[in-house]
Amino acid sequence: MWNLRSTIRVLALCILFLFSLPEQGVRAMEDEALRADVEELLVLARKNAAEIKPSDARVFLLSNIAEVYHSMGMKDKAAEVLHDATKAAEEMEGYFRLRGYKHHRLAEVMAGFIEIGDDATAFEILESLPDSERYAGLREISNMQLKIGLLEKALETAEKIEELPYKGECMQLVAIEYAKQGNTKRALDLAEQNPNLSSRANALVGIASELLQSGNRVDGEKILRDAEKLIEEIPFDKDEPNDIKPFSMSNFAVVLASYGDKANAERIANAIPCEPWQDIAWERIATESARLDDWGYAIDTVQKISNPFYRSQAYGSLVEVFLEKGQTESAEIYTDAITDDFCQGSALIKVAKAYALDGQEKTANAIFERVLRDAKKVVEDRERPVGNVYGSLMYQLVQAQAELGNVQLAKEWAEKIEAPKDRGAAYAAIARGLLKN
């Protein structure tokens, strides 16, 4: 007869068995269980993707799912989902098709095929694009080749781009990656060969930043002086303004701030002729100053930001710096200065996660619940440079819970989301969180 004593005996034997397993065997069992959980979540994400009409959201979600499959070593599954994403992009209609969105989404799918090692399919899709849209595919392919460490292939692809701004941008990224790897000579050679003036300047700024971070101030400052001369040559028409020169100036000012040259960083930021790049520059200068523990200057700099969203984003960046330094309570205090609901929600999620990791689960849960309540009330604002605020906050919430090991709670929250695009993205986020954890 089965009784409590029998149950206890079986449990004891199971525990004894587990402890007698080699460590590698236990880990294999855990990995297998993790893999099963992640696969289940991805199946749910795919089911929700199928409910979304062909659109940006459907392609993004499918590409996201494919990336998670690839990270698990499941190339066949990743390829299967990428083919679904290709079909979804090809079926996009309306203004998406008229404005070239379809071709940009196909370009992003190409990058997915490159990532899983299926170059043939990526270039087959590329050949299907009109000549006028082919630069988008080549750019995404080059950037993905760079991401997976194929620097020379990325450069080779970049050189096939006929449009100078996009060719220059890709070549710039390759040059900076060589600098990150310590090959400054190759990086400078590529910067010199860059056919686009602004990209050449941006490459030099990136190379200088790497040298300064490594402690080579002499060479770093010399390259920055060369970069500034090039930035001054970039044309800017006040009657027909564009982002090219302001973007370069903003990046330059931030690198100056990152090694404490506040005077020159301010000089460049004050001269930026176009919004929102001046506000973005002030935000990033404030962040770099905080990292250098110059908090008074960081706060004063945030006050220079005119746009409420970018000011909120700046306070959110300061919250992250506090968290990097292990000062969770100070980080929480600064969330009160954030007026934008999306920026505040994102910052609070990071704060709650830090409390949870510190063992303060009650405090963490209270903050998580607050963000969950507020996310449901959020009002979309077209003036804000962030789309789908609710979906993005829910993505961050469930991923944080998964990373903390609270998978069941994360799934419960995901199941309550009404829109398939947001619910599917949430399941994918939990899968990512599980793998990260």
Residue pairs with C-beta under 8 A, 6 or more apart in sequence:
18 26
21 29
34 434
34 435
35 72
37 407
37 434
38 68
38 72
38 431
38 434
38 435
39 72
41 411
41 427
41 428
41 430
41 431
41 434
42 65
42 68
42 69
42 77
42 427
42 428
42 431
44 424
44 427
45 61
45 64
45 65
45 424
45 425
45 427
45 428
45 431
46 62
46 65
46 81
46 84
46 424
47 424
48 61
48 420
48 421
48 423
48 424
48 427
49 58
49 61
49 62
49 65
49 84
49 420
49 424
51 420
51 424
52 58
52 61
52 420
52 421
52 424
54 88
54 89
54 91
54 92
54 93
55 88
55 92
55 96
56 92
56 96
56 101
56 105
57 421
58 85
58 88
58 421
59 85
59 88
59 89
59 92
59 105
59 108
59 109
60 108
60 425
61 421
61 424
61 425
61 428
62 81
62 82
62 84
62 85
62 88
63 82
63 85
63 108
63 109
63 112
64 425
64 428
65 81
65 428
66 77
66 78
66 79
66 81
66 82
66 85
66 112
66 116
67 78
67 112
67 115
68 428
68 431
68 432
68 435
69 75
69 77
69 78
69 81
70 78
70 112
70 115
70 116
71 435
72 435
75 116
75 117
78 112
78 116
79 113
79 116
79 118
79 121
82 109
82 112
82 113
82 116
82 118
82 121
85 105
85 109
85 112
86 106
86 109
86 125
88 105
89 102
89 105
89 106
89 109
90 102
90 106
92 101
92 102
92 105
95 101
96 102
100 133
100 136
103 129
103 130
103 133
103 136
103 137
104 133
104 136
106 125
106 128
106 129
106 137
107 129
107 136
107 137
107 139
107 140
107 141
108 140
109 125
110 122
110 123
110 125
110 126
110 137
110 140
110 141
111 122
111 140
111 141
111 143
111 144
112 144
113 119
113 121
113 122
113 125
114 122
114 141
114 144
114 145
114 148
115 144
115 147
115 148
122 137
122 141
123 141
125 137
126 134
126 137
126 138
126 141
129 136
129 137
135 161
135 162
135 163
135 166
138 157
138 158
138 160
138 161
138 166
138 170
139 158
139 161
139 166
139 169
139 170
141 157
142 154
142 155
142 157
142 158
142 161
142 170
142 173
142 174
143 154
143 170
143 173
145 151
145 153
145 154
145 157
146 154
146 170
146 173
146 174
146 177
151 174
151 177
151 178
154 170
154 173
154 174
155 170
155 171
155 174
155 190
157 170
158 167
158 170
158 171
158 174
159 167
159 171
161 167
161 170
164 195
164 196
165 196
165 198
165 199
165 244
167 195
167 196
168 194
168 195
168 196
168 198
168 199
168 200
169 196
169 199
171 190
171 193
171 194
171 195
171 196
171 199
171 203
172 191
172 194
172 199
172 200
172 202
172 203
172 206
174 190
175 186
175 187
175 188
175 190
175 191
175 194
175 203
175 206
175 207
176 187
176 203
176 206
176 207
176 210
178 184
178 186
178 187
178 190
179 187
179 206
179 207
179 210
179 211
180 210
182 214
184 207
184 210
184 211
184 219
187 203
187 207
187 210
188 204
188 207
188 223
190 203
191 200
191 203
191 204
191 207
192 200
194 200
194 203
197 230
197 233
197 234
198 231
198 234
198 244
198 245
198 247
198 248
200 230
201 227
201 230
201 231
201 234
201 248
201 252
202 227
202 247
202 248
202 251
204 223
204 224
204 226
204 227
204 230
205 224
205 227
205 248
205 251
205 252
205 255
206 251
207 223
208 219
208 220
208 221
208 223
208 224
208 227
208 255
209 220
209 255
209 258
211 217
211 219
211 220
211 223
212 220
212 221
212 255
212 258
212 259
213 258
217 259
220 259
224 252
224 255
224 256
227 252
228 252
231 245
231 248
231 249
231 252
234 244
234 245
234 248
235 245
236 242
236 244
236 245
236 246
236 273
236 274
238 273
241 273
241 274
242 274
243 274
243 277
245 273
245 274
246 272
246 273
246 274
246 277
246 278
247 277
249 268
249 269
249 271
249 272
249 277
249 281
250 269
250 272
250 277
250 278
250 280
250 281
250 284
252 268
253 264
253 265
253 266
253 268
253 269
253 272
253 281
253 284
253 285
254 265
254 281
254 284
254 285
254 288
256 262
256 264
256 265
256 268
257 265
257 284
257 285
257 288
257 289
258 288
258 291
260 292
260 294
262 285
262 289
262 294
262 297
265 285
266 285
268 281
269 278
269 281
269 282
269 285
270 278
272 278
272 281
275 306
275 307
276 307
276 310
276 385
279 305
279 306
279 307
279 310
279 311
280 310
282 301
282 302
282 304
282 305
282 310
282 314
283 302
283 305
283 310
283 311
283 313
283 314
283 317
284 317
285 301
286 297
286 298
286 299
286 301
286 302
286 314
286 317
286 318
287 298
287 314
287 317
287 318
287 320
287 321
289 295
289 297
289 298
289 301
290 298
290 317
290 318
290 321
290 322
291 321
291 324
298 318
299 318
301 314
302 311
302 314
302 315
302 318
305 311
305 314
308 339
308 340
309 340
309 343
309 383
309 384
309 385
309 386
311 339
312 338
312 339
312 340
312 343
312 344
313 340
313 343
315 334
315 335
315 337
315 338
315 343
315 347
316 335
316 338
316 343
316 344
316 346
316 347
318 334
319 331
319 334
319 335
319 338
319 347
319 350
319 351
320 331
320 347
320 350
322 328
322 330
322 331
322 334
323 331
323 350
323 351
323 354
328 351
328 354
328 355
328 358
331 347
331 350
331 351
331 354
332 348
332 351
332 367
334 347
335 344
335 347
335 348
335 351
338 344
338 347
340 384
341 374
341 378
341 379
341 389
342 378
342 384
342 386
342 389
342 392
342 393
344 374
345 371
345 374
345 375
345 378
345 389
345 393
345 396
346 392
346 393
346 396
348 367
348 370
348 371
349 367
349 368
349 371
349 393
349 396
349 397
349 400
350 400
351 367
352 363
352 364
352 365
352 367
352 368
352 371
352 400
353 364
353 400
353 403
353 404
355 361
355 363
355 364
355 367
356 364
356 365
356 404
357 404
368 397
368 400
368 401
371 393
371 397
372 397
372 413
375 389
375 390
375 393
375 394
375 397
376 390
378 389
378 390
378 393
380 387
380 388
380 389
380 390
381 389
386 392
388 422
390 422
391 419
391 421
391 422
391 425
394 413
394 414
394 417
394 422
394 425
394 426
395 422
395 425
395 426
395 429
396 429
397 410
397 413
398 410
398 411
398 413
398 414
398 426
398 429
398 430
398 433
399 410
399 429
399 430
399 432
399 433
400 433
401 407
401 409
401 410
401 413
401 430
401 433
402 410
402 429
402 430
402 431
402 432
402 433
402 434
402 436
402 437
403 433
403 436
403 437
404 437
405 437
407 430
407 434
410 426
410 430
410 433
411 427
411 430
413 426
414 423
414 426
414 427
414 430
415 423
417 423
417 426
